Amino acid sequence: MASIAVGIIGMGDMGRMYARRLGNAGWNAFGSSMASSTATEPSWFLCLEVVVTDVTSQLPKNILLITNLRINACDRPDPNRYKELVEECSDWKNVTIYPNGHLVSRQSDYIIYSVEAENIDRVVAEYGPSTKLGAIVGGQTSCKAPEINAFENYLPDDVAIISCHSLHGPGVNPKGQPLVLINHRGSQQQLSTVESILSCLESKAVHLTAKEHDRITADTQAVTHAAFLSMGAAWMANQQFPWEVPRYVGGIENVKINVMMRIYSNKWHVYAGLAILNPSAKEQIRQYAASVTELFKLMLAGQKAEFAKRVKDAGAKVFRRGWNEDLLLEDEVLDQFSLGEKSPEPVGNSHLALLAMVDCWSKLDIVPYDHMICSTPLFRLWLGITEYLFRKPEMLNEVIEVAMTDDTFRGDDLEFTFAARDWSDRVSLGHFDSYQEKFERIQNYFAPRFPEASRIGNEMLKTILEKTNPS
């Protein structure tokens, strides 16, 4: 039996999502270890009117009985921000807002740092020494190397380090989504405590080391983000709102537009930290820019035979294990989620972004299916539309023909190539300010359509992820 206080330092979008869900589940919750739960056995349930002494003897050994779970939370130490959060969270169950992380750290049994990856060292240095004796500490950053280093440098030796990472955005229902757990310095009992607390998310636990996490997130996220960021940069450079251009409406194009808008409607640091602080991510983004550039040069030179061979050889290598039927997306599904009017006549597209992605995976010997259990919703959509293109030989041949003969797309592909190279350069230089400046400039361009795009994008994700959610 346990009365547990969970501390959340950093009340951005993910921090608030965790606070609300943990707080809502915090009254008299029985938590069971996610690692030992089964499909027929709920990983958590609520008990409103139970005499605890009458039920403990009936609980399986892997059950941790949490009689009370309360949330202590804070954001940056700013009086105005503190007042805002107190007002916003006034009716949240079991959530108390504090002015700073010292007050959270000294009284919480399990503390989650939900701050930007580039700030994790500074924040842990400030609040880590105040950590409660024998507590468990973890983080929610997308790049674990700097997070673990900060914990090792600034936390007392008696503190356990068990990190986590929900592989989805704050607007996605965590049920069934991957949740990475990293037991860097903790006992099995402490890991079970973390599993029990987080089991209310109803996510699928995936146990990794910090190094494994960073490599897999690079494989499944870094290039995916770079592709969509480059699309937005190219459309802005051409002064286009793609849903107003017939060739960018319908089928695969709807996924491209909706996901691009979804990324740019989020905060820049969500993507910058993963790209800049993860060495594997830098390498992959650099290769993606190289693949885009080399394929575009073949298009300009009209070297159709070499272009087609390179594209098809890459597809044969990446998809050599056969098609994953669960990922196939059909036009009648994709066509439902459009921000614009589809042209009555089919319009060709070179799909340089997709061709370059498969070429990049091929060059880096990445098999995208290997990490499906740790994949984000956006990656599963991206892989779905990429596979969709490559599994249809007639469609792939048409794309190759358009790339070689249709000058209509030259300007678009040129700007996309510029954008991919520019994003790669900014990531390689490691300049967060430069990354933020470009991201927010493009974000402001598309901002007027975010509300509508968010609504349609949420509907699209909900529908399509039912087909692409890993088992």
C-alpha positions in Angstrom: 0.0 0.0 0.0 1.3 3.4 -0.8 0.4 7.1 -0.7 2.5 8.6 -3.5 3.3 12.1 -4.5 4.3 12.7 -8.1 6.2 15.8 -9.0 6.1 17.4 -12.5 8.6 20.1 -13.2 7.6 21.8 -16.4 4.0 22.4 -17.3 4.1 22.7 -21.0 1.7 20.7 -23.2 3.1 17.3 -22.2 3.5 18.2 -18.5 -0.1 19.3 -18.3 -1.3 16.2 -20.1 0.5 14.0 -17.6 -0.7 16.1 -14.6 -4.3 15.8 -15.7 -4.3 12.1 -16.4 -2.4 11.1 -13.3 -4.5 13.4 -11.2 -7.7 12.0 -12.6 -6.5 8.5 -11.8 -5.1 9.4 -8.4 -8.0 8.7 -6.1 -7.8 5.2 -4.7 -6.2 3.6 -7.8 -5.0 0.1 -7.9 -2.0 0.1 -10.3 -0.5 -3.0 -11.7 2.9 -3.3 -13.5 2.5 -2.7 -17.2 5.2 -5.3 -17.9 3.0 -8.0 -16.4 -0.4 -6.9 -17.5 -2.3 -8.9 -20.1 -4.9 -8.2 -22.8 -7.6 -9.5 -20.6 -6.4 -7.9 -17.4 -6.8 -4.1 -17.1 -3.5 -2.4 -16.1 -5.4 -0.1 -13.8 -8.8 0.5 -12.4 -10.5 2.8 -10.0 -12.0 1.8 -6.7 -14.4 4.4 -5.3 -15.8 2.7 -2.2 -13.5 -0.1 -0.9 -12.2 -0.9 2.6 -8.5 -1.3 1.8 -7.8 -3.9 4.6 -10.4 -6.2 3.1 -8.8 -6.4 -0.4 -5.1 -6.4 0.0 -4.9 -10.1 0.7 -6.7 -10.8 -2.6 -4.3 -8.8 -4.7 -1.7 -10.6 -7.0 1.9 -10.1 -6.0 2.6 -7.8 -9.0 0.0 -5.3 -7.9 1.0 -2.1 -6.2 -1.9 -0.7 -4.2 -1.8 3.1 -4.4 -4.2 4.4 -1.8 -3.6 8.0 -2.7 -1.8 9.7 -5.6 -1.3 13.4 -5.6 0.4 15.6 -8.1 2.8 18.5 -7.2 3.6 20.6 -10.3 5.4 23.8 -11.3 6.6 25.6 -14.3 9.4 28.2 -14.7 9.8 30.4 -11.5 7.8 33.4 -12.7 5.1 34.9 -10.5 2.8 35.6 -13.5 3.2 32.0 -14.8 2.5 30.7 -11.4 -0.7 32.7 -11.1 -1.8 31.5 -14.6 -1.3 27.9 -13.7 -3.0 28.2 -10.3 -6.1 29.6 -12.1 -5.9 27.0 -15.0 -5.5 24.0 -12.7 -7.9 25.2 -9.9 -10.5 22.4 -10.8 -8.0 19.7 -11.7 -8.2 16.6 -9.4 -5.4 16.0 -7.0 -3.1 18.7 -8.7 -1.3 21.4 -6.6 0.7 24.1 -8.3 3.9 25.4 -6.6 6.0 28.4 -7.4 9.2 26.5 -8.1 10.9 23.1 -8.5 12.5 23.1 -5.0 9.1 22.9 -3.4 8.1 20.1 -5.8 11.4 18.1 -5.5 11.6 18.0 -1.7 8.2 16.5 -1.2 7.6 14.2 -4.2 8.4 10.5 -4.4 8.6 10.3 -8.2 9.6 13.4 -10.1 9.3 13.9 -13.9 11.2 16.7 -15.5 9.1 17.7 -18.5 11.3 20.5 -19.9 13.0 21.2 -23.2 16.0 19.0 -24.0 18.3 22.0 -24.4 17.3 23.3 -20.9 17.4 20.0 -19.0 21.0 20.4 -17.7 20.3 23.9 -16.3 16.9 22.9 -14.7 18.2 19.7 -13.1 21.3 21.6 -11.8 19.0 24.0 -10.0 16.4 21.7 -8.6 18.2 18.3 -8.4 19.9 18.9 -5.1 16.5 19.4 -3.5 15.3 15.9 -4.4 13.6 14.0 -1.6 15.7 11.3 0.0 15.3 8.0 -1.8 13.0 9.4 -4.5 12.7 8.3 -8.2 13.5 10.8 -10.9 12.9 10.7 -14.6 12.5 13.0 -17.6 10.3 13.3 -20.7 12.8 14.7 -23.1 13.1 13.3 -26.6 16.9 12.9 -26.4 18.0 11.0 -23.4 21.8 11.5 -23.5 21.9 15.0 -22.1 19.0 14.1 -19.7 20.8 11.2 -18.2 24.1 13.2 -18.0 22.3 15.9 -16.0 20.7 13.4 -13.6 24.1 11.7 -13.0 25.8 15.1 -12.4 23.3 16.8 -10.1 21.1 14.2 -8.4 22.1 12.8 -4.9 23.4 9.2 -5.0 20.4 7.8 -3.1 18.0 8.9 -5.9 16.9 6.3 -8.5 16.9 7.3 -12.2 14.0 5.9 -14.2 13.1 7.9 -17.3 10.2 7.8 -19.6 9.1 9.1 -23.0 5.6 9.0 -24.4 6.0 8.6 -28.2 3.2 10.9 -29.2 2.1 14.5 -28.9 -0.1 15.9 -26.1 -3.2 15.9 -28.4 -3.1 12.2 -29.0 -4.8 9.7 -26.7 -2.0 7.8 -25.0 -4.1 4.6 -24.9 -2.2 1.9 -26.9 0.6 4.3 -27.8 4.3 3.4 -27.0 5.7 4.5 -23.7 9.4 4.1 -23.4 10.7 3.3 -19.8 14.4 3.5 -19.1 15.6 2.0 -15.8 19.0 3.7 -15.7 19.6 3.4 -11.9 16.8 1.8 -10.0 15.6 -1.5 -8.4 12.9 -3.7 -9.8 10.6 -2.5 -7.1 11.2 1.1 -8.0 10.6 0.3 -11.7 7.3 -1.4 -10.7 6.3 1.7 -8.8 6.8 3.8 -11.9 5.0 1.3 -14.1 2.1 1.3 -11.7 1.9 5.1 -11.6 2.0 5.5 -15.4 -0.3 2.6 -16.1 -3.3 4.9 -16.0 -2.1 6.2 -19.4 -2.9 2.8 -20.7 0.1 3.0 -23.0 2.3 0.1 -24.2 5.5 -0.1 -22.2 8.7 -0.5 -24.1 11.8 -1.1 -22.0 15.1 0.4 -23.5 18.4 1.8 -22.5 19.0 5.5 -23.0 21.3 4.7 -25.9 18.8 2.4 -27.6 16.1 5.1 -27.1 18.1 7.8 -28.8 19.0 5.6 -31.8 15.4 4.4 -32.3 13.9 7.9 -32.0 16.4 9.1 -34.5 15.4 6.2 -36.9 11.7 6.9 -36.4 11.4 10.6 -35.9 14.4 12.7 -37.0 14.0 12.4 -40.8 10.3 12.3 -40.6 10.2 15.7 -39.0 12.9 17.0 -41.4 10.7 16.0 -44.4 7.6 17.7 -43.2 9.5 20.8 -42.0 11.0 21.0 -45.5 7.6 20.8 -47.1 6.4 23.7 -45.1 9.5 25.8 -45.9 9.1 25.1 -49.6 5.4 25.9 -49.7 6.1 29.2 -47.9 9.0 30.0 -50.2 6.6 29.6 -53.2 3.9 31.6 -51.4 1.6 28.6 -51.6 -1.1 27.4 -49.3 -1.0 23.8 -50.7 -4.7 23.1 -50.1 -5.4 25.9 -52.7 -3.3 24.1 -55.3 -5.2 21.2 -57.1 -2.1 19.0 -57.4 -1.7 19.0 -53.6 -5.2 17.9 -52.7 -6.3 14.3 -52.3 -4.8 10.9 -51.3 -1.2 11.1 -50.1 -1.2 14.9 -50.4 -3.8 15.1 -47.6 -1.5 13.3 -45.3 1.4 15.5 -46.2 -0.5 18.7 -45.7 -2.3 17.7 -42.5 0.9 16.4 -40.8 2.9 19.4 -41.9 0.3 21.7 -40.4 0.2 19.6 -37.2 4.0 19.9 -36.8 4.1 23.6 -37.4 1.2 24.2 -34.9 3.4 22.7 -32.1 6.3 24.4 -30.3 9.6 24.5 -32.1 11.6 23.0 -29.2 9.7 19.7 -29.5 11.6 19.0 -32.7 14.8 21.0 -32.2 16.0 19.1 -29.2 15.7 15.7 -30.8 17.4 16.9 -34.0 20.3 18.9 -32.6 21.2 17.0 -29.4 20.9 13.5 -30.9 24.1 12.6 -32.9 22.2 9.9 -34.8 19.6 12.3 -35.8 22.1 14.7 -37.2 23.6 12.0 -39.4 20.2 11.0 -40.7 19.0 14.5 -41.5 22.2 15.1 -43.3 21.7 11.9 -45.4 18.1 12.9 -46.2 19.3 16.3 -47.5 21.9 14.5 -49.6 19.3 12.0 -51.0 17.0 14.9 -51.9 19.8 16.8 -53.6 21.2 13.8 -55.6 17.8 12.7 -56.8 16.9 16.2 -57.9 20.1 16.5 -59.8 19.3 13.3 -61.7 15.9 14.8 -62.5 17.5 18.0 -63.8 19.9 16.0 -65.9 17.1 13.9 -67.3 18.9 10.7 -66.4 15.7 8.6 -66.2 17.3 5.2 -66.3 19.7 6.0 -63.4 17.0 7.7 -61.5 14.5 4.8 -61.8 17.2 2.3 -60.9 18.2 4.1 -57.8 14.6 4.6 -56.6 13.6 1.0 -57.3 16.8 -0.5 -55.8 16.2 1.5 -52.6 12.6 0.3 -52.4 13.7 -3.3 -52.9 16.2 -3.0 -50.1 14.0 -1.1 -47.6 10.9 -3.3 -48.2 12.8 -6.6 -48.7 10.9 -8.2 -45.9 7.6 -7.8 -47.7 4.7 -5.5 -47.2 3.1 -4.8 -43.9 -0.6 -5.2 -44.7 -1.7 -3.2 -41.6 -0.1 -0.1 -43.0 -1.8 0.1 -46.3 -3.8 3.3 -46.7 -6.4 3.5 -49.4 -7.5 6.6 -51.4 -11.1 6.4 -50.1 -9.7 6.8 -46.6 -7.2 9.5 -47.3 -9.5 11.5 -49.5 -11.8 12.2 -46.5 -9.4 14.6 -44.9 -8.8 17.5 -47.2 -8.4 21.2 -46.5 -9.2 22.0 -50.1 -11.1 20.9 -53.2 -9.7 17.9 -55.1 -9.2 18.3 -58.8 -11.7 16.3 -60.9 -8.7 15.1 -63.0 -5.8 13.2 -61.5 -2.7 15.4 -61.1 0.7 13.9 -61.1 3.4 14.6 -58.6 7.1 13.7 -58.4 6.9 12.9 -54.7 10.5 13.8 -54.2 10.0 13.8 -50.4 8.9 10.2 -50.4 11.5 9.0 -52.9 14.3 10.6 -51.0 13.0 9.1 -47.7 13.3 5.6 -49.0 16.7 6.4 -50.6 17.8 7.8 -47.2 16.7 4.6 -45.3 18.5 2.5 -47.9 21.8 4.4 -47.6 21.6 4.2 -43.8 20.6 0.5 -43.7 17.4 1.4 -41.8 14.5 -1.1 -41.9 11.6 1.1 -40.7 9.5 -1.9 -39.5 12.2 -2.8 -37.0 11.0 -0.1 -34.6 7.3 -0.1 -35.1 6.6 -0.8 -31.4 8.5 2.4 -30.6 7.1 4.5 -33.4 5.2 7.7 -33.2 1.8 8.3 -34.9 3.5 10.6 -37.4 6.1 8.0 -38.3 3.4 5.4 -38.9 1.5 7.7 -41.2 4.8 8.6 -43.0 5.7 5.0 -43.4 2.2 4.2 -44.5 2.1 6.7 -47.4 5.7 5.8 -48.4 4.8 2.1 -48.5 1.5 3.0 -50.3 3.5 4.6 -53.1 6.2 1.8 -53.4 3.8 -1.1 -53.3 2.0 0.1 -56.4 4.3 -0.4 -59.4 2.1 1.5 -61.8 1.9 4.5 -59.4 5.7 4.4 -58.8 6.4 4.4 -62.6 4.0 7.3 -63.0 5.9 9.3 -60.3 9.2 8.5 -62.0 7.8 9.7 -65.3 6.5 12.9 -63.8 9.8 13.6 -62.1 11.6 13.3 -65.5 9.2 15.0 -67.9 6.9 17.4 -66.0 8.5 20.8 -65.5 5.4 21.9 -63.5 7.0 20.6 -60.4 10.6 21.9 -61.0 10.1 25.1 -58.9 8.4 23.2 -56.1 11.1 20.5 -56.0 13.9 23.1 -56.2 12.5 24.9 -53.1 12.1 21.6 -51.3 15.7 20.7 -52.0 16.9 24.1 -50.7 14.7 23.6 -47.6 16.0 20.1 -46.8 19.6 21.3 -47.1 19.0 24.4 -45.0 17.3 22.5 -42.2 20.2 20.0 -42.3 22.8 22.9 -42.0 21.0 24.5 -39.1 20.8 21.1 -37.3 24.5 20.4 -38.0 25.6 23.8 -36.6 23.6 23.1 -33.5 22.1 26.6 -33.3 18.8 26.5 -31.4 18.2 30.2 -32.2 18.6 29.7 -35.9 16.3 26.6 -35.8 13.7 28.6 -33.8 13.8 31.6 -36.1 13.1 29.5 -39.2 10.4 27.4 -37.6 8.5 30.3 -36.2 8.7 32.3 -39.4 7.0 29.4 -41.3 4.7 28.8 -38.4 3.4 32.4 -38.6 2.8 31.9 -42.3 0.4 29.0 -41.8 -1.0 30.0 -38.5 -4.4 31.4 -39.8 -5.4 27.9 -40.9 -4.2 26.0 -37.8 -7.7 25.7 -36.1 -9.3 24.1 -39.2 -6.2 22.0 -39.9 -6.1 20.8 -36.3 -9.7 19.7 -36.4 -9.3 17.8 -39.7 -5.9 16.4 -38.7 -7.2 15.0 -35.5 -10.0 13.2 -37.4 -7.4 11.9 -39.8 -5.1 10.6 -37.1 -7.9 9.0 -35.2 -9.2 7.1 -38.3 -5.9 6.1 -39.8 -4.1 5.2 -36.6 -6.7 2.5 -36.0 -5.1 0.8 -39.0 -1.5 1.7 -38.2 -1.3 1.3 -34.4 1.4 -1.3 -33.6 0.2 -4.5 -32.0 
